[in-house]
């Protein structure tokens, strides 16, 4: 569908000052032009207006509908999937809202792939800005027309991705989303070229596009086949977690010249685009839940009242040690595959995200009910519990020879508007590392957080193993592609030590904070991997 020509921009907000708008206003101040005072008065007046409350944003939505899994992507016989990225007015639990979509829906179709297959994804860009795709967590080539975040698709054009899924690819839950490096492609004529210099920083557009709706789940194989035989045919559900900030005109908020996304503002938290859906289970029934935080900035801390989660997969990889947890922390991009067993008697439980703060310089989120779980009907026989390692779990790297040690410092300015890795903002052609990594080796990285908020660190192309957090050794339970790096306390940086295996693919492996506003504004780089 086309853009809404009658959109009225929502009044500008300044508090807290955490987005690119602040840098733009600062530049205006420095100009000290004759029009400054007029603009300042207008901004001051607009800033006094409050964003709509969550209750106001939910007006017109209907809570309590039966839980629905996202629709699967339509796959043709040659394993070709077409994704149309477009401005769209879609339905959010009964309310019509303007945003951006793949194929017309707020929660993009779930892409399902099989190990050993070659999947073709045809991206057609109907947006007014540049876009692209990232297949988050997949262990496929980061070069050419595979999972290459440096590709750029101009408005009105298209690009075809070819994903060669390894035959031994881990079974589990992944996701895909826009990874646009900016709103326009470089003018060099090649859609893959990025020729800006290190000093010519251009903010990305990832936050805008994910926040508007450009994300969905991706599932490799079926990890139920790894479970004990009685569990291999249990019901599986996909939970795509997103939040929407809806302005007074019915649009999802965007970063523009007059508006800005603020993850501390009131927001509507949705599962599969539904407001507090109802999921039914029988007493004693076990289900597999695939949990995906497919949002731009918001952190979820999930709890199912009166129940616990049995983790069998993390970030798409089967775990080396099954664990149970009462809560699960899902920063943006995080995934868990969990078994949930209902109480043995009829009851109701609430799946909620609990109150959470990611540091004094970061955000604070309230306790929010996400879904109602209704346990009713005749009890079913309880299935066996799962323990130990899942089949095909990656090997432990704790005894692996270390080819190189590297350090990364994550930092930001006091206003929380400019972000750095090792003191530098993102450059498309310059890595923060002077030396490349080599295939067939394992490196140990120390990631330090000098700021006052937690940063979820994400690595493309490969999973890593967390060795320690704030000098506390971590037992090996799973490999992952996102880890929360704790914030500094009393001037002492938070610290995570990782071991990164470099296998199979040369090229530029991107890494960044997965709070989209942070990567857009500089907290991103890459490592060159050579044979």
C-alpha atoms as one frame of an Amber mdcrd trajectory, in Angstrom:
protein
   0.000   0.000   0.000   1.125   3.548  -0.572   2.290   6.121   1.942  -0.421
   8.040   3.771  -0.269  11.484   2.106  -2.166  13.118   4.933   0.214  12.259
   7.748   0.653  15.015  10.319   3.983  14.785  12.177   3.675  14.183  15.897
   5.056  16.980  18.121   8.732  16.744  18.887   9.881  15.423  22.284  13.190
  16.108  23.931  13.178  14.115  27.178  15.140  11.953  27.668  17.675  13.176
  25.007  18.597   9.843  23.455  18.153  10.054  19.716  19.550  11.622  16.575
  17.100  14.528  16.908  19.231  15.890  19.745  22.312  16.065  17.524  20.290
  17.881  14.866  19.031  20.424  17.402  22.544  20.896  18.761  23.738  21.713
  15.264  21.015  24.333  15.008  22.187  25.884  18.260  25.762  26.064  17.017
  24.699  27.877  13.865  23.395  30.766  16.038  21.353  31.919  13.088  18.799
  34.683  13.149  16.019  32.091  13.156  17.345  30.253  16.217  15.078  31.863
  18.781  11.942  31.220  16.751  12.866  27.549  16.376  13.804  27.214  20.036
  10.455  28.565  21.180   8.597  26.204  18.835  10.603  23.216  20.079  10.074
  24.186  23.698   6.321  24.368  23.168   6.203  21.017  21.370   8.370  19.328
  24.019   5.782  20.116  26.656   3.296  17.801  24.951   3.295  14.271  26.318
   3.225  11.191  24.080  -0.014   9.173  24.163  -0.325   6.819  27.123  -0.294
   3.085  26.573  -4.035   3.013  27.262  -4.626   5.700  24.632  -2.530   3.784
  22.106  -4.517   0.607  22.795  -7.847   2.323  22.076  -9.530   0.461  19.232
  -7.579  -2.736  19.937  -9.281  -5.863  21.227  -7.476  -7.945  23.817  -8.141
 -11.601  24.548  -8.410 -13.109  21.076  -7.183 -16.698  20.631  -3.427 -16.946
  20.209  -2.311 -17.098  16.555   1.095 -18.092  15.261   2.523 -15.890  12.504
   1.737 -17.083   8.999   4.479 -18.937   7.132   6.106 -17.307   4.132   4.875
 -18.551   0.791   7.610 -20.738  -0.666   7.596 -21.714  -4.316   8.818 -25.077
  -5.587  12.301 -23.691  -6.226  12.499 -22.507  -2.579  12.020 -18.887  -3.620
  10.412 -16.420  -1.218   9.358 -12.903  -2.214   9.293 -10.136   0.403   7.702
  -6.824  -0.528   8.881  -4.041   1.817   6.320  -1.237   1.775   4.605   1.426
   3.822   1.421  -0.240   5.024  -1.689   0.342   7.054  -2.031  -2.951   8.887
  -4.250  -4.332  11.593  -3.026  -4.463  15.191  -5.647  -6.330  17.210  -8.449
  -4.449  15.478  -6.821  -1.018  15.208  -5.581   0.210  11.843  -2.032   1.543
  12.194   0.443   2.936   9.658   3.914   1.397   9.583   6.124  -0.670   7.295
   5.736  -4.324   6.432   6.961  -7.321   4.552   4.016  -8.606   2.509   1.458
  -6.400   4.205   1.582  -7.656   7.807   3.103  -6.171  10.961   4.668  -9.491
  11.966   6.445 -10.662   8.827   5.824 -14.196   7.544   7.904 -16.890   9.241
  10.596 -18.202   6.912  11.280 -21.928   7.323  14.445 -23.421   5.855  15.924
 -26.898   5.802  19.606 -27.735   6.400  21.320 -28.551   3.123  18.967 -26.412
   1.026  19.539 -23.277  -1.033  16.877 -20.672  -0.332  16.274 -17.676  -2.586
  14.757 -14.529  -1.048  13.652 -11.835  -3.476  13.436  -8.438  -1.723  11.403
  -5.747  -3.494  11.740  -2.241  -2.048   8.587  -0.130  -2.262   9.774   2.120
   0.587  10.793   5.762   0.072  14.232   4.951   1.549  16.930   2.321   1.033
  16.673  -1.032   2.778  18.176  -4.547   2.839  17.937  -7.837   4.774  19.889
  -9.539   7.553  19.226 -13.202   8.378  20.120 -12.944  12.039  22.047 -15.883
  13.495  22.366 -17.957  10.323  25.800 -19.492   9.780  26.020 -18.672   6.087
  28.376 -16.572   3.986  28.475 -12.847   4.853  29.566 -11.980   1.312  28.143
 -11.666  -2.194  24.332 -12.022  -2.222  24.173 -14.147   0.910  23.742 -12.673
   4.420  25.626  -9.515   3.459  24.557  -6.459   5.512  26.600  -4.168   3.230
  24.180  -4.707   0.351  21.839  -1.813  -0.332  18.496  -1.818  -2.129  17.415
   1.595  -3.408  13.758   2.694  -3.430  11.942   1.166  -6.366  14.527  -1.561
  -6.938  14.945  -5.181  -5.894  17.675  -7.623  -4.926  17.800 -11.407  -4.717
  19.521 -13.150  -1.808  20.781 -16.726  -2.089  21.257 -18.573   1.205  23.169
 -21.865   1.094  22.145 -23.493   4.384  24.856 -25.951   5.504  23.765 -29.560
   5.880  24.921 -29.517   9.511  23.357 -26.142  10.356  21.997 -26.063  13.937
  18.241 -26.524  14.269  16.475 -23.717  16.039  14.944 -20.252  15.984  16.404
 -17.264  14.152  14.912 -14.098  12.673  15.290 -11.630   9.823  15.031  -7.875
   9.610  16.167  -4.742   7.838  19.819  -3.853   8.433  19.806  -0.608   6.428
  23.111   1.276   6.859  21.371   4.507   5.907  18.379   5.955   4.121  20.132
   6.108   0.725  22.519   3.832  -1.145  26.030   5.104  -1.958  26.148   6.961
  -5.280  28.884   4.771  -6.737  26.459   2.837  -8.934  27.039  -0.546  -7.311
  24.360  -1.615  -4.798  26.980  -3.536  -2.811  29.557  -0.765  -2.625  29.998
   1.382   0.452  32.621   4.040  -0.175  32.256   6.455   2.690  35.384   7.349
   4.635  35.798   6.715   8.345  35.296  10.416   9.104  32.082  10.629   7.061
  29.745   8.914   9.534  26.181   8.454   8.317  23.554   7.220  10.801  21.806
   3.983   9.914  18.070   3.436   9.547  17.763   0.086  11.333  15.776   1.452
  14.280  13.184   3.143  12.080  12.627   0.131   9.871  12.513  -2.592  12.534
  10.348  -0.400  14.763   7.925   0.252  11.899   7.461  -3.500  11.420  10.219
  -4.913   9.187  11.082  -8.105  11.072   9.943 -11.707  11.376  10.911 -15.176
  12.583  13.105 -17.664  10.723  13.181 -21.324  11.730  15.813 -23.852  10.660
  14.495 -27.409  10.614  12.520 -28.545  13.649  14.372 -28.927  16.929  11.594
 -31.138  18.261  13.367 -33.910  16.346  16.211 -33.578  18.879  13.937 -34.338
  21.822  13.207 -37.766  23.328  10.784 -39.664  21.114   7.609 -39.033  23.203
   8.200 -35.266  22.828   8.811 -35.092  19.100   5.206 -34.350  18.175   4.274
 -31.851  20.875   2.587 -28.639  19.798   4.983 -25.814  18.935   4.208 -22.089
  18.984   6.192 -19.080  17.789   6.093 -15.929  19.928   7.306 -12.858  18.019
   7.676 -10.057  20.580   7.383  -6.493  19.278   6.364  -3.162  20.730   4.636
  -0.315  18.919   4.557   3.356  19.845   1.496   4.787  18.075   1.140   8.541
  17.735  -2.081  10.553  17.770  -2.447  10.201  13.984  -2.310   6.393  14.037
   1.294   6.017  12.837   4.115   4.053  14.434   6.594   6.660  15.619   9.700
   7.249  13.497  12.890   9.296  13.737  12.276  12.288  11.483  13.047  15.999
  11.506  10.160  16.540  13.924   9.706  13.245  15.802  11.891  10.677  17.502
  11.621   7.157  18.882  12.114   7.094  22.636  12.197   3.624  24.166  11.281
   5.071  27.577   7.984   6.397  26.224   4.689   4.517  26.664   4.448   1.631
  24.224   2.131  -1.252  23.365   3.706  -4.671  23.791   2.380  -7.276  21.387
   2.802 -10.987  20.679   2.470 -11.833  16.983   0.783  -8.458  16.584  -1.895
  -9.402  19.138  -2.786  -7.565  22.320  -2.818 -10.001  25.258  -3.957 -13.083
  23.327  -5.241 -16.219  25.056  -3.296 -19.459  24.595  -5.024 -22.682  25.635
  -3.294 -25.703  27.147  -4.526 -28.895  28.747  -3.512 -29.776  32.304  -0.103
 -31.453  32.239   0.463 -30.660  28.537   3.990 -29.821  27.329   4.509 -27.397
  24.451   7.564 -25.988  22.656   7.632 -22.192  22.641   9.949 -20.384  20.222
  10.552 -16.953  21.757  11.892 -14.138  19.553  12.502 -10.512  20.531  12.049
  -9.013  17.055  11.837  -5.402  18.239  14.234  -2.515  17.771  15.199  -1.377
  21.271  13.045  -2.782  24.067  14.208  -5.498  26.481  11.860  -8.252  27.687
  12.223 -10.163  30.956   9.729 -12.991  30.579   7.968 -14.818  33.409   5.083
 -17.287  33.288   3.365 -17.094  36.648   3.473 -20.417  38.486   5.539 -22.148
  35.804   9.103 -22.330  34.576  10.897 -22.551  31.246  13.081 -25.501  30.252
  15.646 -24.119  27.816  16.573 -26.482  24.983  17.923 -23.898  22.534  19.483
 -20.437  22.759  19.917 -18.093  19.795  19.147 -20.954  17.435  21.683 -23.477
  18.752  20.815 -26.592  20.772  22.107 -26.282  24.317  24.987 -28.265  25.762
  23.209 -28.353  29.106  19.454 -28.114  29.554  18.487 -25.588  32.218  15.270
 -24.438  33.872  14.527 -20.795  34.577  11.747 -18.765  36.176  12.644 -15.714
  34.068  14.333 -15.229  30.698  16.023 -11.996  29.636  15.539 -11.190  25.957
  17.307  -8.044  24.744  16.589  -7.085  21.125  17.430  -9.991  18.805  17.544
 -12.675  21.520  15.833 -16.046  21.067  15.077 -19.013  23.294  13.468 -22.353
  22.487  11.796 -23.587  25.658   9.566 -26.383  26.869   6.598 -25.299  28.983
   4.515 -27.821  30.931   1.107 -26.667  32.150  -0.035 -27.160  35.700  -1.716
 -30.517  36.298  -5.044 -28.902  37.169  -7.222 -26.275  35.456  -5.924 -22.780
  36.112  -4.980 -19.487  34.484  -1.511 -17.972  34.273  -0.123 -14.744  32.835
   2.894 -14.547  30.569   4.406 -11.198  31.438   7.481  -9.090  30.968   8.526
  -7.976  34.433   9.789  -4.566  35.498  13.375  -4.096  34.371  16.065  -1.409
  34.166  19.204  -1.737  32.062  21.214   0.817  34.009  21.185   4.433  35.225
  21.961   5.754  31.737  19.457   3.435  30.090  15.741   2.689  30.177  13.278
   1.413  32.760  10.366  -0.768  31.713   7.167  -1.556  33.644   5.614  -4.929
  34.382   3.287  -5.715  31.461   0.961  -8.677  30.883   1.603 -10.143  27.429
  -0.710 -13.156  27.182  -3.171 -15.203  29.207  -2.519 -18.935  29.428  -5.733
 -20.866  30.123  -5.238 -24.426  31.348  -8.493 -26.341  30.968  -9.991 -29.643
  29.880  -9.098 -33.223  30.692  -5.547 -33.734  31.992  -3.070 -35.443  29.707
  -0.282 -37.806  30.624   2.863 -35.961  31.575   5.741 -36.447  29.167   9.307
 -37.165  30.260  11.472 -34.289  31.391  14.534 -33.267  29.402  18.004 -32.962
  30.891  21.646 -32.942  29.860  22.933 -31.973  26.446  20.783 -31.689  23.370
  21.975 -33.683  20.342  24.177 -31.637  17.950  25.086 -29.066  20.622  28.355
 -27.327  19.642  31.523 -28.453  21.397  32.932 -26.674  24.424  35.644 -24.130
  23.513  37.145 -23.876  27.000  40.162 -26.026  26.024  40.533 -24.704  22.471
  43.888 -23.133  21.514  43.548 -19.340  21.362  45.025 -17.787  18.223  44.625
 -14.161  19.309  43.255 -11.997  22.122  41.311  -8.844  21.260  39.624  -6.091
  23.269  36.546  -4.017  22.550  35.391  -0.986  24.549  31.733   0.071  24.239
  31.075   3.699  25.157  28.734   6.613  24.560  28.510  10.324  25.212  26.795
  11.666  28.324  23.591  12.467  26.444  23.316   8.924  25.086  23.174  10.122
  21.480  26.588   9.125  20.079  28.045   5.636  20.460  31.509   4.147  19.959
  33.520   0.937  19.794  37.145   1.496  20.766  36.529   5.226  20.538  35.361
   5.147  16.919  31.988   5.325  15.251  31.053   2.829  12.570  32.853   2.979
   9.232  31.774   0.790   6.340  35.344   0.306   5.121  37.497   0.492   8.281
  37.497  -2.087  11.075  38.393  -1.276  14.669  40.859  -4.175  14.370  44.105
  -3.708  12.473  44.660  -7.445  11.901  42.230  -9.940  10.369  41.068 -13.222
  11.850  41.962 -16.494  10.163  39.705 -19.397   9.299  40.131 -22.461  11.465
  41.137 -20.494  14.569  39.489 -19.535  17.845  39.986 -16.076  19.357  39.227
 -14.697  22.796  37.594 -11.283  22.945  37.192  -9.122  26.027  34.216  -6.785
  25.609  34.108  -3.938  28.140  31.210  -1.580  28.753  32.288   1.891  29.864
  28.774   3.350  29.810  25.963   3.492  32.338  23.615   1.131  30.486  23.779
  -2.517  29.463  24.584  -3.229  25.808  23.484  -6.460  24.051  26.544  -7.421
  21.964  25.788  -9.288  18.729  28.122 -11.026  16.259  27.068 -11.906  12.717
  27.920 -15.189  10.928  29.004 -17.198  13.997  27.991 -17.969  17.549  30.379
 -17.475  20.456  30.862 -18.993  23.898  30.702 -16.798  27.004  33.652 -17.591
  29.290  33.109 -15.053  32.083  30.944 -12.091  33.110  32.537  -9.470  35.355
  35.355 -11.956  36.051  32.918 -14.676  37.183  33.573 -17.866  35.148  30.503
 -19.153  33.316  29.801 -22.879  32.933  29.290 -23.917  29.338  25.593 -24.298
  28.645  25.189 -22.965  25.084  26.700 -20.887  22.328  24.931 -17.659  21.516
  25.054 -14.692  19.173  23.857 -12.058  21.662  25.115 -11.445  25.186  24.262
  -8.616  27.546  27.396  -6.701  28.571  26.705  -5.175  32.020  27.106  -1.441
  32.580  29.909   0.232  34.482  29.496   0.600  38.251  31.375   3.273  40.202
  33.693   3.809  37.259  34.497   0.098  36.881  33.500  -1.154  33.402  31.300
  -4.183  32.988  33.092  -6.977  31.155  32.320 -10.142  29.211  34.955 -12.557
  27.852  33.982 -14.486  24.704  35.551 -17.190  22.582  34.808 -16.839  18.874
  35.353 -19.712  16.413  36.093 -18.660  12.827  34.861 -21.416  10.553  33.768
 -21.810   6.941  33.441 -18.232   5.677  35.774 -15.397   4.786  34.602 -11.808
   4.518  33.488  -9.011   6.819  31.769 -10.282   9.964  29.757  -7.456  11.509
  29.336  -6.930  15.264  27.394  -4.287  17.170  25.107  -3.416  20.041  21.678
  -4.764  19.136  19.768  -1.837  20.583  19.068  -0.487  17.116  19.396   3.163
  18.125  22.932   2.445  19.350  24.146   0.624  16.246  22.553   3.284  14.026
  24.512   5.959  15.856  27.944   4.365  15.801  28.265   1.281  18.065  29.135
  -1.129  15.264  32.180  -2.464  13.417  33.382  -5.612  11.660  36.295  -8.025
  11.557  37.919  -9.164   8.317  38.153 -12.964   8.164  40.700 -14.416   5.737
  41.688 -17.911   4.691
